[in-house]
């Protein structure tokens, strides 16, 4: 190979790698930290959608997106994030204030304990963990709502639990897409 061709093979102004141009490209701090929070907040706004049903069927999308972010990127969100995001979810979910704060924080701590105990996990274990946490969240939310809740009425939330558990892999897939968006390289002007 001639020296001229070796110079051409090196990085030039039009050189492209799999992220686009390598010159003046870097990760955005705003995207890296804002996308996870924005997706969780938008998921918490799901109760504002005009869904009319005889019983509870709407999955807790904010909680599911939080679980998906903690499972897809375990160290991304700090453990205290359940407090502000849970408070925001409590404002729109119709639950008593403090319900999501307590349950989201407990779920994050539970996921941290599971991550410490089982650092290498697979799809089925992640789905099982998320399913257990979603079911516990919905049952405890129904109990915290203060209604007269006996075993017969507990069966009313079974469709919501089943729908939430079945939708979780789709939510996790969406979160993995948003994780790629979060790491998108943009042009940096210095």
C-alpha positions as CSV (number, residue, x, y, z in Angstrom):
1,X,0.0,0.0,0.0
2,X,1.4,3.4,-1.0
3,X,1.9,6.1,1.7
4,X,-0.7,8.2,0.0
5,X,-3.3,5.5,0.3
6,X,-2.4,5.0,4.0
7,X,-3.0,8.7,4.6
8,X,-6.3,8.4,2.8
9,X,-7.2,5.4,5.0
10,X,-6.7,7.5,8.2
11,X,-9.4,9.7,9.5
12,X,-10.4,12.6,7.2
13,X,-13.1,15.2,7.4
14,X,-15.5,12.8,5.6
15,X,-14.5,9.7,7.5
16,X,-17.5,7.9,8.9
17,X,-17.8,5.2,11.6
18,X,-20.9,3.5,12.8
19,X,-21.9,6.6,14.8
20,X,-21.6,9.0,11.9
21,X,-18.7,11.4,11.5
22,X,-16.1,11.0,14.2
23,X,-15.1,14.6,14.3
24,X,-17.1,16.9,16.6
25,X,-19.5,14.1,17.8
26,X,-20.1,13.4,21.4
27,X,-22.9,12.3,23.7
28,X,-25.3,14.9,24.9
29,X,-25.6,15.3,28.7
30,X,-29.1,16.5,28.3
31,X,-30.2,13.5,26.3
32,X,-28.2,11.1,28.5
33,X,-30.0,12.2,31.7
34,X,-33.2,13.6,30.4
35,X,-34.5,10.8,28.2
36,X,-35.0,8.3,31.1
37,X,-36.7,10.9,33.3
38,X,-38.9,12.2,30.4
39,X,-40.1,8.7,29.5
40,X,-41.0,7.8,33.1
41,X,-42.9,11.1,33.5
42,X,-44.8,10.6,30.2
43,X,-45.6,7.0,31.4
44,X,-47.0,8.5,34.6
45,X,-49.3,10.7,32.6
46,X,-51.0,7.7,31.0
47,X,-54.0,7.9,33.4
48,X,-55.0,11.1,31.6
49,X,-55.8,9.1,28.5
50,X,-59.5,8.8,27.8
51,X,-59.9,5.0,28.6
52,X,-63.4,4.0,29.7
53,X,-63.7,0.6,31.4
54,X,-65.9,-1.0,34.0
55,X,-62.9,-2.0,36.1
56,X,-59.2,-1.2,36.4
57,X,-57.4,-2.3,33.3
58,X,-54.9,0.5,32.6
59,X,-51.4,-0.7,33.4
60,X,-49.2,1.5,35.6
61,X,-47.0,2.7,32.7
62,X,-44.9,5.0,34.8
63,X,-43.9,2.2,37.2
64,X,-43.4,-0.2,34.3
65,X,-41.0,2.2,32.5
66,X,-39.1,2.8,35.8
67,X,-38.7,-1.0,36.2
68,X,-37.6,-1.3,32.6
69,X,-35.0,1.4,33.0
70,X,-33.6,-0.2,36.2
71,X,-33.5,-3.6,34.4
72,X,-32.1,-2.4,31.1
73,X,-29.5,0.0,32.6
74,X,-29.1,-1.0,36.3
75,X,-26.8,1.9,37.4
76,X,-28.4,4.7,35.4
77,X,-31.0,6.0,37.9
78,X,-30.0,6.6,41.5
79,X,-31.8,4.8,44.3
80,X,-33.5,8.0,45.6
81,X,-35.2,8.7,42.3
82,X,-38.3,6.9,43.5
83,X,-39.2,9.8,45.7
84,X,-39.6,12.6,43.1
85,X,-40.9,10.4,40.3
86,X,-43.3,8.7,42.7
87,X,-44.5,12.0,43.9
88,X,-45.2,13.1,40.3
89,X,-47.0,9.8,39.6
90,X,-49.1,10.3,42.7
91,X,-50.4,13.6,41.4
92,X,-51.9,11.9,38.3
93,X,-52.7,8.4,39.3
94,X,-55.6,9.1,41.6
95,X,-53.9,7.1,44.4
96,X,-53.4,8.7,47.9
97,X,-50.3,10.9,48.0
98,X,-47.3,8.9,49.1
99,X,-48.5,5.6,47.6
100,X,-46.1,5.7,44.6
101,X,-43.4,7.3,46.6
102,X,-43.3,4.4,49.0
103,X,-43.9,1.6,46.5
104,X,-41.5,3.0,43.8
105,X,-38.7,3.4,46.4
106,X,-39.3,-0.1,47.7
107,X,-39.3,-1.5,44.2
108,X,-36.0,0.2,43.4
109,X,-34.4,-1.1,46.6
110,X,-35.7,-4.6,45.8
111,X,-34.2,-4.4,42.3
112,X,-30.9,-3.3,43.8
113,X,-31.0,-6.3,46.2
114,X,-31.8,-8.7,43.3
115,X,-29.1,-7.1,41.2
116,X,-26.5,-7.7,44.0
117,X,-27.7,-11.3,44.5
118,X,-28.0,-12.2,40.8
119,X,-25.7,-10.0,38.7
120,X,-26.1,-12.2,35.6
121,X,-29.7,-12.5,34.6
122,X,-31.6,-13.5,31.5
123,X,-34.9,-12.5,29.9
124,X,-37.1,-14.9,31.9
125,X,-35.6,-13.9,35.2
126,X,-36.0,-10.2,34.4
127,X,-39.6,-10.7,33.3
128,X,-40.4,-12.8,36.4
129,X,-38.9,-10.1,38.6
130,X,-40.8,-7.4,36.9
131,X,-44.0,-9.4,37.0
132,X,-43.7,-10.0,40.7
133,X,-43.0,-6.3,41.4
134,X,-45.9,-5.2,39.1
135,X,-48.3,-7.6,40.8
136,X,-47.2,-6.5,44.3
137,X,-47.5,-2.9,43.2
138,X,-51.0,-3.2,41.9
139,X,-52.2,-5.3,44.9
140,X,-50.7,-2.9,47.5
141,X,-51.9,0.1,45.6
142,X,-55.4,-1.3,45.7
143,X,-55.1,-1.9,49.5
144,X,-53.6,1.6,50.1
145,X,-56.5,3.2,48.2
146,X,-58.6,2.7,51.3
147,X,-61.5,0.8,49.8
148,X,-63.3,-2.1,51.4
149,X,-61.1,-4.7,49.7
150,X,-61.7,-8.4,50.5
151,X,-60.6,-11.5,48.6
152,X,-63.6,-11.3,46.2
153,X,-62.9,-7.8,45.1
154,X,-59.2,-8.5,44.8
155,X,-60.1,-10.5,41.7
156,X,-61.1,-7.3,40.0
157,X,-57.5,-6.3,39.5
158,X,-56.5,-9.6,37.9
159,X,-57.1,-8.3,34.3
160,X,-54.9,-5.3,35.1
161,X,-52.1,-7.5,36.5
162,X,-52.3,-9.9,33.5
163,X,-52.3,-7.0,31.0
164,X,-49.4,-5.3,32.8
165,X,-47.3,-8.5,32.9
166,X,-47.9,-9.2,29.2
167,X,-47.0,-5.7,28.2
168,X,-43.8,-5.5,30.2
169,X,-41.6,-7.0,27.4
170,X,-42.9,-4.5,25.0
171,X,-42.2,-1.6,27.4
172,X,-38.7,-3.0,28.0
173,X,-38.1,-3.1,24.3
174,X,-39.3,0.5,24.0
175,X,-36.9,1.5,26.8
176,X,-34.0,-0.2,25.0
177,X,-34.9,1.9,21.9
178,X,-34.9,5.1,24.1
179,X,-31.6,4.0,25.5
180,X,-30.1,4.1,22.0
181,X,-31.6,7.5,21.6
182,X,-30.1,8.6,24.9
183,X,-26.6,7.6,23.6
184,X,-27.0,9.3,20.2
185,X,-24.0,11.4,19.3
186,X,-24.6,14.9,18.3
187,X,-22.4,17.6,16.8
188,X,-20.4,19.5,19.4
189,X,-19.2,23.0,18.8
190,X,-16.2,24.1,20.9
